[in-house]
Amino acid sequence: MNIINKRYWYFALSLVVIIPGTISLALWRLPLSIDFTGGSKLEVQFPQATPGEIQPGDIKTLMADFGFGDSIVQTSEDNVVIIRAKTLDEETQAAVVAALQEKYGETVVLRFDNVGPTVGADVTRNAAIAVAAASIGILAYITYAFWSVPHAIRYGVCAIIAMLHDVLVMVGAASLLGHFLGWEVDALFLTAVLTVIGFSVHDTIVVFDRIRENQKVYRRASYEAVVNHSIVQTLDRSINTQLTVMFTLLALALFGGVTIQHFIITLLIGVFSGTYSSIFNAAPLLVVWENKEWGRWFGRGKQAEAAA
């Protein structure tokens, strides 16, 4: 199986996946929830409600009657409901509670908070800092771990590029899902992104480590052949490991309830992308760098061959 020989096909497929999300981000941006933009969070409990009586869709309809059609409703144990919406004043909050009480009986307000736009801006900034810090830490660690290999920093840079590929896929998918399905990006999305970063880089390091070992064993083989052999050797392990995670996430997406569905589907997209980028992007990029193939992209390679 010659994976490296078809590397540009795999790069092209990555572009085909990333470009629609990038266009969506440019046109519609990310549909940010109140975790990032500010708003209100109302947590209530219905002691008299029967199991199964409380449906998030019904409460969303009720909130839409008050002009908050983009509210997010989550259910929890003990008949607890969490409602996230744009900023509610005290009068509107009291009217919402009264409507809920009329529908479900006794209503206990457990918590009511307003998140200002300043807090939302802090969350957005911290999210960017978290991804940047993860990238720097990964680059430093991989470069240190592969210090005995020539051009060790290349391994770290290629791992970061593959990781950014996964982040772009997830962010683009979130933008598309937000525009067409009305999903919003909340703080759990950041958790999903950081989790996928860990999975993706872990899988990439496994491939890179095999490349390092094979360079010592196959000293006379070309770098391209060593990289391809290393990918093939780790292919079964990578796919099998990620499939176990994806099957678990799929079960949670189907049967885990509405509360975590968006988070789980985002993880599914990210884990699939991470598996692909670790196998078909990260290691092939090492070959591109080793051969300095960007010279051919701009015609310099052909000019050198003609001069020779």
N, C-alpha and C positions, 0 to 999 in steps of 0.2 A: 504494500500500500504506500504510494508516494504522495503524501500529503503536501510536502513542501513544494513539489513541482507545480501544484495548483494553487499556490498561496494567493495569487492575485484574484482568483475566483472567490476565495473566501473573504478577502478584503472588500471586493465588490459587493458581496452579499451583506457584509456589515454596513456598508454605505447605504444600500437599499433599505435596510432596516432603520438606520439612524436618520436619514434625510427627511422622511415624513414627520417624525417627531420634532426635528429641528424647525421645519416649516411651521408646524403647529405652535411651537413655542414663540416663533416670531409673530405669528398672526394672533394667537389667542392667549399666550402666556400660560403660566400655571394657575389653576383654580385654587387659590390659597384659602384655607379655612381660617377661623378666628384665632387659631393658635399662632398665625403669622400676621394677620391683618387687624386683630382686635375684635372684640364682640362680647357676648354674654354667655355664661354657662349656668344653666338651671338644673339642679339635681333634686328630683322629687321621688317620693315613695307612696304607693297605693296599698295600704294594709288590707283593704277589703276586696281588692281585685282577685279574681280567680285565675289560676294558671292558664296561660294562653290567651287571656282576655286582652292583654296589653299588646298592641301591634304598633311597631314604629311607623308604619305607613299611615295609620289613623292619626297619630299625633302630628306627623308632618303635615297632613291635611288640615288639622286644627291650627297649626302654626301659620299655614298659608292663608287662612282666613284672617289672621291678624297682620298680614303683609310680610311674613317671614317665610316665603316659599323655599328659600335655600337653606333652611335649618337642617342640622344633622341630629338625628335621634338615635340613641343607643340604649339598649336594655341591659339590665344586670340582674343579679340574684335578689331575692326578697322583694320582687315587684318594684325595683328601683329603675328609674328612667333618667338618662342624662340628655339634656337638650342644649345644643350649641347653636347660637343664632347671632345675627347682628345685634348691636347694642340695644338692650331693653331698658326703658326707664321704669321707675317703680310702679307707675300707673299701669303700663302695659304688662309688666310682670304679674301684678295682682290680677289683671283680667285673664291672663293665660292660666294662672293657678285656679281661678274660679271656674273657667271652662273645663279644665281637667277634672275638677272636683265634681262638676255636674255630670261628667261622662263616666268617671270611674269611682265615684264615692269619695270617702275621706282621702285627702291629699296632704301629705306632710312635706314641707320644703326642707330638705336636708342641707342644701347649699345654694347660694346664688352669688356669682362673681361676675364682675365686668373686667375684661382684659383690654387695656388701652392700646392704642396703636404703637406707643413707645415700647411696651412689652413685646408686641408682635415683631417690631423691628429688631429687638434684641435677639429673639428666637431665630429670625432669618440670618442675622449676622453670625450667631453662634453655630448655625447649621453650616454656613460656608467655612467658618474656621475649623469645624470638626472634620470636614472633608479634606481641607488643605493640610491639617495636622496629620491626618491618617496617611495622606500621600507622602508627606515628607518623612514620616516615621517608616513607612514601607520602603521608600527609596534608600534610606540610611541603613535599614536592617539588611535588605537584600544585598546591597553593595558590600557590607561588612561580611555577610555570610559567604559570599562568593569571592572573597578577596584573593584567593589562590588561583582563580581563573583569569586569563587575560581579558582585559576590558570589563572588569566586574560591574562597573557602573551601567553598562548596557543592559544587564539583566534587570536592574532596578528600574531603569527608564522604560523598558519594554513592558514590565509588569504594571507600571503606572499607566501607560497608554492603554493596555488591555482593561485595566480597572476603570479608566475614564470612559472607555467604550461602554461598559456596563452601566455606568452612571447616566450617560447620555441616553441609552436605551430606556432606562427606567423613567427618567425625567420626561423624555418624549412620549412614552406610553401614558404617563400620568396626565400630560397635557391633552392627548387625544381622548383618553377616557373621560377627562373632565369636560371637554367640549361636547362630546357625543352622548355621554351617559350621565353627566352631571356630578361626577365624583369630585371630591375636594382633597387637596393635599394638606394633611395635618401633621402633628408631631410624630405620629407613628410612621409616616413616610420616611422621615429622617432615620428612624430606627431600622427600617427595611434597607435603606441605602447603605448604611454602615455595616449591616449584617452581610449583605451581598458583597461588599468590598472585602470583608474577611474571607468569605467562601471563595471568591474569585482569586484572590492573591494566594490563598492556601493551595488551590489546585495548580496555579501557575508555578509556584515554588516546587511542587512535586515534579513537574516536567523539567524545570531548570536543573533540579538536583540530579535527575537522570542524565541530562546532557553533560553535566560536570563529571559524573562517574564514567560515562562512555568516552569522553575525550581522553581519559587515561587508558582505557582499554583498547580503543581503536585509534591509535596514534597516527596511522597512515591514511585513514579515511578522511575524505573531505569534510569540512565543517557542515555543509548542507546534508550530507549523508548521515552524519552523527546526530544531527538535530532531528531528522526524519525518523531514524531508528529509535530515538528516545521517545518521540511522540507516540509511535506505534506501540512501544513497550508499555507505556502508561495509559494507553487509550482505554483499555478495559477497566482499569482501576478508576479512572476519572469518571467514565460514564456510569459505572455501577454505583459508585459512591453518590453521585449527584442524583441518580434515579431514585435511590432510597429517600433522599430528602424531598424530591419533587412529588413522589407518591404520598408522602405524609402531608405535605402542603396541600395537595389536591384533595385529600380526604377532609382536611380542615376547611378548605374553601367550600366544599359541597355540604358539609354537615356541621361546621363550626358556628354557624349563626351569622347574622348580619353585622354584629358588632365588630368582628375581626375580618370580615370578608375582603374588604378593600386592601387591608394590610397583607393578608395571605396571598392574594392575587398579585400584588406588587412584588412580593417575595418570589413567587413562582416565575414571573417574568425575569427578575434579576438573576435568579439561580440558573435558569436556562441560558441567559446571556453570558453569565460567568463561565459556565461549562464550555460554551462555544468559543469565547475569547481566549480562554486558557489553552485550548487545543489548537485552534485555527488562526489565532492572531498573535499571541504573545511570542511563542517560539519562532514562527515564520518571520516575525519582525527582526529577530536576531540575525537571521540569514540575510535579510535585506540590508541590515546595517553592516554585517561582515563583508558583504560583496559590494557595498556602497552603490547599490542599484539606482539610487536617485539620479546618478549621472546619466543613466539611460533614459530616464523620464523626460529630461530636457534636451536630449539629443547630443549631449557631450560624449556619451559612450560611442555613438556612431562616428562622431567626428574624430575621436582618438583612433578608432579602428581604421578609418579611411586614411588618416595620416600615417599610421603604421604600414 
